[in-house]
């Protein structure tokens, strides 16, 4: 049997900043910037106040920053809080086929532990990219079965990615890295049935916290199975159906190239489930081409990938969070408002009478025409039927923001600046962009975290 855990652990130990290609580092910094923007945008959501109150009640040692909230806590709970807040809007990056939001589990662990150990920018970039690669490769090996079973990959794979990050920053040796992965495997969790609730965001924070705890325990001598990824009753075996995993895919070309570069990780244009994005691109395309008025629409047919109905589980949403996982709502809002942005996902917006009426006339259906499981980011078909009998059709091959149709560097920075402007003035935001894009020059990552720490 392939020694997957050992090979992954070797990769974690042996990867050095100096040997990572320049283009991988530059791409990584863009994803770090994007994730911080998602955190800033989420910092005024209801969930953030709950998380802050919970963390304060724990009374942990004040050593790491709960970003934007003006308090410090332990590394574990700083990662938990920051990961949860960064994921609540579903505006962070998303990878296919690992089907995970990688950065919201990896980056919070980097920033928390990096601040705790006074790590420099290079060390933190190195750890971040290692963690992202671990999530991607293990995800390729266990999906689609893993996701089909109902696991939320962000929570399950994220625990392993955060453990990789933490073991790297804590300078664990090879044996202890394997122990950290073993511990993290038993802490992996996250059920897709909780999509559309605060608990989906909890999955990201819990994964980041679990990764740090796993590495810290391993460093102290805590034991776990050293072959947990490949063994019977191990991670791949238990988290898939009928041994539907491929160990070779996990170790093949590990870090060569880094997955963040090829096949790449998507950066979101809309703050909703990624499964809605191709359809939204199609709706906006038809609106632009034919100047469609929502009042003229009789019904809309949306051809989607076979996994998407199990992601978009709220066909009759009543809350803003449910709206993010409702194709019907996203299409209705796009037609009525002619835009999808952060302001569209409130309880009040979802429950508007005109929106609720149009929701009932959006008809999703599964089709093979939009790609198969090997396709990177499946597309969609959209057909809008008007009350006068006219119909308009389009097919979206690659959604905007996917690696095959990526946001430009300038577009990613512009997205960050919009999100960050919720909290900071233009000068502060520009300084943050400059620091992140020159992160390798930071003598201590805490200098960057302090910029983000504003209450």
C-alpha positions as CSV (number, residue, x, y, z in Angstrom):
1,X,0.0,0.0,0.0
2,X,1.2,3.5,-0.8
3,X,2.6,5.3,2.2
4,X,0.4,8.4,1.9
5,X,0.7,9.8,5.5
6,X,4.5,9.4,5.4
7,X,4.8,11.1,2.0
8,X,2.5,14.0,3.0
9,X,4.5,14.4,6.2
10,X,7.8,14.5,4.2
11,X,6.3,17.1,1.9
12,X,5.4,19.2,4.9
13,X,8.8,18.9,6.5
14,X,10.9,19.4,3.4
15,X,9.1,22.2,1.5
16,X,11.1,25.4,1.8
17,X,10.2,29.0,0.8
18,X,13.3,29.2,-1.4
19,X,12.2,26.2,-3.4
20,X,8.7,27.4,-4.1
21,X,8.2,28.9,-7.5
22,X,7.8,32.7,-7.6
23,X,4.4,32.5,-9.4
24,X,3.1,30.1,-6.7
25,X,4.1,32.6,-4.0
26,X,2.5,35.5,-5.9
27,X,-0.7,33.6,-6.4
28,X,-0.7,32.6,-2.7
29,X,-0.6,36.3,-1.6
30,X,-3.6,37.1,-3.8
31,X,-5.6,34.4,-2.0
32,X,-4.4,35.6,1.4
33,X,-5.6,39.1,0.5
34,X,-8.9,37.8,-0.8
35,X,-9.5,35.8,2.4
36,X,-8.7,38.8,4.6
37,X,-11.3,40.8,2.6
38,X,-13.9,38.1,3.3
39,X,-13.0,38.3,7.0
40,X,-13.4,42.1,7.1
41,X,-16.8,41.9,5.3
42,X,-18.0,39.2,7.7
43,X,-16.9,41.1,10.8
44,X,-20.2,42.9,11.3
45,X,-22.4,39.9,10.9
46,X,-24.5,38.6,13.8
47,X,-22.3,35.5,14.1
48,X,-19.3,37.6,14.9
49,X,-20.8,39.0,18.0
50,X,-21.7,35.5,19.2
51,X,-18.2,34.2,18.5
52,X,-16.6,37.1,20.3
53,X,-18.8,36.7,23.4
54,X,-18.1,33.0,23.4
55,X,-14.3,33.4,23.2
56,X,-14.2,36.2,25.8
57,X,-16.1,33.9,28.2
58,X,-13.4,31.2,27.9
59,X,-10.8,33.4,29.6
60,X,-7.9,32.1,27.5
61,X,-4.4,33.5,27.7
62,X,-4.3,36.7,25.6
63,X,-1.6,35.9,23.0
64,X,-3.2,36.0,19.5
65,X,-5.6,38.4,17.8
66,X,-9.3,38.0,17.1
67,X,-9.0,40.2,14.0
68,X,-11.3,43.3,13.8
69,X,-12.7,42.5,17.3
70,X,-10.2,44.3,19.5
71,X,-9.4,41.3,21.7
72,X,-6.8,38.6,22.1
73,X,-7.1,35.0,23.0
74,X,-5.2,31.7,22.6
75,X,-3.9,30.7,19.2
76,X,-6.5,27.9,19.0
77,X,-9.4,30.2,19.6
78,X,-8.0,33.1,17.5
79,X,-7.9,30.7,14.6
80,X,-11.4,29.4,15.4
81,X,-12.9,32.9,15.5
82,X,-11.1,34.2,12.5
83,X,-11.9,31.2,10.4
84,X,-15.6,31.3,11.3
85,X,-15.9,35.0,10.6
86,X,-14.0,34.7,7.3
87,X,-16.4,32.0,6.0
88,X,-19.8,33.3,7.2
89,X,-20.5,35.2,3.9
90,X,-19.3,32.4,1.6
91,X,-17.2,35.0,-0.2
92,X,-13.8,33.2,0.2
93,X,-11.9,31.0,-2.3
94,X,-13.2,27.6,-3.3
95,X,-11.4,24.7,-4.9
96,X,-12.5,21.9,-7.2
97,X,-12.3,18.9,-7.0
98,X,-11.4,19.0,-3.3
99,X,-14.7,20.9,-3.0
100,X,-13.3,22.8,-0.1
101,X,-12.9,26.4,1.0
102,X,-9.2,26.0,1.7
103,X,-7.9,29.4,2.8
104,X,-10.4,30.0,5.6
105,X,-9.0,26.9,7.4
106,X,-5.4,27.4,6.6
107,X,-4.8,31.1,6.9
108,X,-6.4,31.6,10.3
109,X,-4.0,28.9,11.7
110,X,-1.0,30.7,9.9
111,X,-1.9,34.1,11.4
112,X,-2.6,32.8,14.9
113,X,0.4,30.6,15.3
114,X,2.6,32.9,13.3
115,X,1.8,35.7,15.8
116,X,2.3,33.4,18.7
117,X,5.8,32.2,17.6
118,X,6.8,35.6,16.1
119,X,7.2,34.0,12.7
120,X,8.3,36.1,9.7
121,X,6.5,36.6,6.4
122,X,8.5,33.9,4.5
123,X,7.9,31.2,7.1
124,X,4.1,32.0,7.1
125,X,3.8,32.0,3.3
126,X,5.7,28.7,3.2
127,X,3.3,27.2,5.8
128,X,0.2,28.6,4.1
129,X,1.1,27.1,0.7
130,X,1.9,23.7,2.3
131,X,-1.5,23.6,4.0
132,X,-3.3,24.6,0.8
133,X,-1.5,21.8,-1.1
134,X,-2.4,19.2,1.5
135,X,-6.1,20.0,1.3
136,X,-6.0,19.9,-2.5
137,X,-4.2,16.6,-2.8
138,X,-6.1,14.7,-0.2
139,X,-9.3,16.1,-1.6
140,X,-8.5,14.8,-5.1
141,X,-8.0,11.4,-3.6
142,X,-11.3,11.1,-1.7
143,X,-13.7,13.0,-3.9
144,X,-16.4,12.8,-5.2
145,X,-17.4,10.0,-2.8
146,X,-16.4,12.0,0.3
147,X,-18.6,15.0,-0.7
148,X,-21.4,12.7,-2.0
149,X,-21.7,11.2,1.5
150,X,-22.6,14.6,2.9
151,X,-19.3,15.6,4.4
152,X,-18.4,19.3,4.1
153,X,-14.8,19.1,2.8
154,X,-14.0,22.5,4.3
155,X,-14.3,21.1,7.8
156,X,-12.9,17.6,7.1
157,X,-10.0,18.3,4.8
158,X,-9.5,21.7,6.4
159,X,-8.5,20.0,9.7
160,X,-5.7,18.2,7.9
161,X,-4.6,21.4,6.1
162,X,-4.5,23.4,9.3
163,X,-2.6,20.6,11.0
164,X,0.0,20.7,8.2
165,X,0.3,24.5,8.7
166,X,0.7,24.2,12.4
167,X,3.2,21.3,12.4
168,X,5.2,23.3,9.9
169,X,5.2,26.5,12.0
170,X,6.0,24.6,15.2
171,X,8.9,22.8,13.4
172,X,7.6,19.3,14.2
173,X,9.9,16.5,13.0
174,X,8.7,13.9,10.6
175,X,7.2,11.5,13.2
176,X,5.4,14.3,15.0
177,X,3.9,15.6,11.7
178,X,2.5,12.1,11.1
179,X,1.1,12.2,14.6
180,X,-0.5,15.6,14.0
181,X,-2.2,14.3,10.8
182,X,-3.4,11.3,12.8
183,X,-4.9,13.5,15.5
184,X,-6.4,15.9,13.1
185,X,-8.1,13.0,11.2
186,X,-10.1,12.2,14.3
187,X,-11.0,15.8,14.7
188,X,-12.3,16.2,11.1
189,X,-16.0,17.0,10.9
190,X,-18.6,19.0,9.1
191,X,-22.0,18.0,7.8
192,X,-23.5,19.6,4.6
193,X,-27.0,19.4,6.2
194,X,-25.9,22.5,8.1
195,X,-25.5,24.6,5.0
196,X,-27.5,27.8,5.2
197,X,-26.9,28.2,9.0
198,X,-24.1,29.6,11.1
199,X,-22.7,26.2,11.6
200,X,-21.4,26.0,8.1
201,X,-19.0,28.9,9.0
202,X,-18.2,27.1,12.2
203,X,-16.8,24.2,10.2
204,X,-14.0,26.4,8.9
205,X,-13.2,27.8,12.4
206,X,-13.3,24.4,14.0
207,X,-11.0,22.9,11.4
208,X,-8.5,25.7,11.9
209,X,-8.6,25.3,15.7
210,X,-8.4,21.5,15.4
211,X,-5.3,21.7,13.2
212,X,-3.4,23.9,15.8
213,X,-4.5,21.6,18.7
214,X,-3.4,18.5,16.8
215,X,0.1,19.9,16.1
216,X,0.5,21.2,19.6
217,X,-0.5,17.9,21.1
218,X,1.8,16.0,18.7
219,X,4.7,18.3,19.7
220,X,4.2,17.3,23.3
221,X,4.3,13.6,22.5
222,X,0.6,12.8,22.0
223,X,0.3,9.7,19.8
224,X,-1.9,8.7,16.8
225,X,-1.7,6.2,14.1
226,X,1.1,7.0,11.7
227,X,-0.6,5.6,8.6
228,X,-4.0,7.2,9.3
229,X,-4.7,8.4,5.7
230,X,-4.2,5.1,4.0
231,X,-5.0,2.4,6.6
232,X,-8.2,0.4,7.0
233,X,-10.5,2.4,9.3
234,X,-8.4,5.5,8.5
235,X,-9.4,8.8,7.0
236,X,-9.8,7.8,3.3
237,X,-11.5,4.5,4.2
238,X,-14.1,5.9,6.6
239,X,-14.8,9.2,4.8
240,X,-15.7,7.5,1.5
241,X,-18.1,4.8,0.4
242,X,-16.9,1.3,-0.5
243,X,-13.2,2.3,-0.6
244,X,-13.9,4.9,-3.4
245,X,-10.6,6.7,-2.9
246,X,-7.4,6.9,-4.9
247,X,-4.2,7.0,-2.9
248,X,-2.1,7.6,-6.0
249,X,-3.9,10.8,-6.7
250,X,-2.9,12.1,-3.3
251,X,0.8,11.6,-3.6
252,X,1.2,12.0,-7.4
253,X,2.9,15.2,-8.3
254,X,2.6,16.5,-4.8
255,X,3.7,20.1,-5.0
256,X,4.8,19.7,-8.6
257,X,3.0,21.9,-9.6
258,X,1.3,23.4,-6.6
259,X,-2.4,23.1,-6.9
260,X,-2.9,26.8,-6.2
261,X,-1.3,27.5,-9.5
262,X,-2.4,24.5,-11.6
263,X,-5.2,23.5,-11.8
264,X,-5.9,26.5,-9.6
265,X,-8.3,27.7,-7.0
266,X,-11.3,29.9,-7.7
267,X,-11.9,33.4,-6.3
268,X,-15.5,34.3,-5.9
269,X,-17.3,37.1,-7.7
270,X,-20.5,36.6,-5.8
271,X,-21.0,36.0,-2.0
272,X,-23.0,32.8,-2.4
273,X,-22.4,29.1,-2.8
274,X,-20.1,28.4,-5.7
275,X,-22.7,26.2,-7.2
276,X,-24.8,29.3,-8.0
277,X,-22.1,31.1,-9.9
278,X,-22.2,29.7,-13.4
279,X,-26.0,30.1,-13.4
280,X,-25.7,33.7,-12.2
281,X,-23.2,34.4,-15.0
282,X,-25.7,33.1,-17.4
283,X,-28.6,35.2,-16.0
284,X,-26.5,38.4,-16.1
285,X,-25.4,37.6,-19.6
286,X,-29.0,37.3,-20.8
287,X,-30.1,40.4,-18.9
288,X,-27.3,42.4,-20.6
289,X,-28.0,41.0,-24.1
290,X,-31.8,41.4,-24.0
291,X,-32.5,44.0,-21.3
292,X,-34.8,41.5,-19.5
293,X,-37.3,43.0,-17.0
294,X,-38.1,40.6,-14.1
295,X,-41.8,41.4,-14.4
296,X,-41.7,40.0,-18.0
297,X,-40.3,36.6,-16.8
298,X,-42.6,33.6,-16.8
299,X,-40.1,31.1,-15.6
300,X,-36.4,30.2,-15.7
301,X,-34.8,26.8,-16.4
302,X,-31.4,26.2,-15.0
303,X,-29.3,23.2,-16.0
304,X,-26.8,22.3,-13.3
305,X,-24.2,19.7,-12.3
306,X,-25.4,16.6,-10.5
307,X,-23.8,17.4,-7.2
308,X,-25.4,20.8,-6.9
309,X,-28.9,19.9,-5.7
310,X,-27.2,18.5,-2.6
311,X,-25.3,21.8,-2.1
312,X,-28.2,24.1,-2.9
313,X,-30.5,22.7,-0.3
314,X,-32.8,25.6,0.3
315,X,-35.4,25.8,-2.5
316,X,-37.7,27.9,-0.3
317,X,-35.3,30.1,1.7
318,X,-36.5,32.3,4.5
319,X,-33.2,33.7,5.8
320,X,-30.2,35.4,4.2
321,X,-28.0,32.5,5.0
322,X,-30.4,30.1,3.4
323,X,-30.5,32.4,0.4
324,X,-26.8,31.7,-0.2
325,X,-27.6,28.1,-0.7
326,X,-30.7,28.6,-2.8
327,X,-30.4,28.7,-6.6
328,X,-34.0,29.8,-6.8
329,X,-33.3,32.9,-4.6
330,X,-30.1,33.8,-6.3
331,X,-31.7,33.8,-9.8
332,X,-34.7,35.7,-8.6
333,X,-32.6,38.3,-6.9
334,X,-30.4,38.6,-9.9
335,X,-33.3,39.2,-12.2
336,X,-35.1,41.7,-9.9
337,X,-32.0,43.7,-8.7
338,X,-29.7,43.1,-11.7
339,X,-26.8,42.5,-9.3
340,X,-25.7,40.1,-6.6
341,X,-23.7,41.6,-3.7
342,X,-23.4,41.4,0.1
343,X,-26.5,43.5,0.6
344,X,-28.7,40.9,-1.2
345,X,-28.4,38.2,1.5
346,X,-30.4,39.6,4.4
347,X,-33.5,38.1,5.8
348,X,-35.5,41.1,4.6
349,X,-34.2,40.8,1.0
350,X,-35.0,37.1,0.9
351,X,-38.5,37.6,2.1
352,X,-39.6,40.3,-0.3
353,X,-42.9,39.5,-1.9
354,X,-41.7,39.9,-5.5
355,X,-38.6,37.7,-4.8
356,X,-40.7,35.0,-3.1
357,X,-43.1,35.0,-6.1
358,X,-40.3,34.6,-8.6
359,X,-38.5,32.0,-6.6
360,X,-41.4,29.6,-7.3
361,X,-40.8,30.0,-11.1
362,X,-37.1,29.1,-11.1
363,X,-36.7,25.5,-12.2
364,X,-33.3,23.8,-11.7
365,X,-32.6,20.4,-13.3
366,X,-29.6,18.2,-13.5
367,X,-27.9,17.8,-16.9
368,X,-24.8,16.1,-18.3
369,X,-24.3,19.1,-20.7
370,X,-22.4,21.1,-18.0
371,X,-19.5,18.8,-17.4
372,X,-18.6,15.7,-15.5
373,X,-16.7,15.0,-12.3
374,X,-13.4,15.5,-14.0
375,X,-14.3,18.9,-15.3
376,X,-12.8,21.8,-13.4
377,X,-15.7,23.9,-12.1
378,X,-18.8,22.7,-14.1
379,X,-20.7,25.2,-16.1
380,X,-24.5,25.7,-16.5
381,X,-27.3,26.3,-18.9
382,X,-29.9,29.1,-18.5
383,X,-33.1,29.5,-20.4
384,X,-35.4,32.5,-19.5
385,X,-38.9,32.2,-20.7
386,X,-40.9,35.5,-21.0
387,X,-44.7,35.8,-20.6
388,X,-45.0,36.8,-24.2
389,X,-43.7,33.4,-25.4
390,X,-40.1,34.6,-26.1
391,X,-37.2,32.5,-24.7
392,X,-33.6,33.3,-24.4
393,X,-30.8,30.7,-23.8
394,X,-27.2,30.7,-22.9
395,X,-24.6,28.1,-21.8
396,X,-21.8,29.0,-19.4
397,X,-18.6,27.0,-19.9
398,X,-16.5,28.5,-17.2
399,X,-17.8,30.8,-14.5
400,X,-16.0,34.1,-13.9
401,X,-13.5,33.6,-11.0
402,X,-12.7,30.0,-11.9
403,X,-9.1,29.2,-12.9
404,X,-10.1,28.9,-16.5
405,X,-11.8,32.3,-16.4
406,X,-9.9,34.0,-13.5
407,X,-10.3,37.3,-11.9
408,X,-7.3,39.4,-12.8
409,X,-4.8,40.6,-10.1
410,X,-6.4,44.0,-10.3
411,X,-9.9,42.5,-9.9
412,X,-8.9,40.6,-6.8
413,X,-7.4,43.7,-5.3
414,X,-10.5,45.7,-6.2
415,X,-12.7,43.1,-4.5
416,X,-10.5,43.2,-1.4
417,X,-10.7,47.0,-1.3
418,X,-14.5,46.9,-1.4
419,X,-14.6,44.5,1.4
420,X,-12.0,46.2,3.5
421,X,-13.6,49.6,3.1
422,X,-16.4,48.4,5.4
423,X,-13.9,49.0,8.3
424,X,-11.0,51.0,7.0
425,X,-10.4,54.2,5.1
426,X,-8.8,54.2,1.6
427,X,-5.3,55.0,2.9
428,X,-5.4,52.1,5.4
429,X,-6.7,49.7,2.8
430,X,-4.0,50.6,0.3
431,X,-1.3,50.1,3.0
432,X,-2.8,46.6,3.7
433,X,-2.6,45.7,0.0
434,X,1.0,46.8,-0.1
435,X,2.0,44.8,3.0
436,X,0.3,41.6,1.9
437,X,1.8,41.8,-1.6
438,X,5.2,42.2,0.1
439,X,4.5,39.8,2.9
440,X,7.8,38.0,2.4
441,X,9.6,41.1,3.7
442,X,7.8,41.1,7.1
443,X,10.1,40.4,10.0
444,X,7.1,39.4,12.1
445,X,3.7,38.4,10.8
446,X,2.3,40.1,13.9
447,X,3.0,43.4,12.3
448,X,0.4,42.5,9.6
449,X,-2.0,41.1,12.1
450,X,-1.9,44.3,14.1
451,X,-3.0,46.2,11.0
452,X,-6.0,43.9,10.8
453,X,-6.8,44.1,14.6
454,X,-8.9,47.2,14.6
455,X,-12.2,47.0,16.6
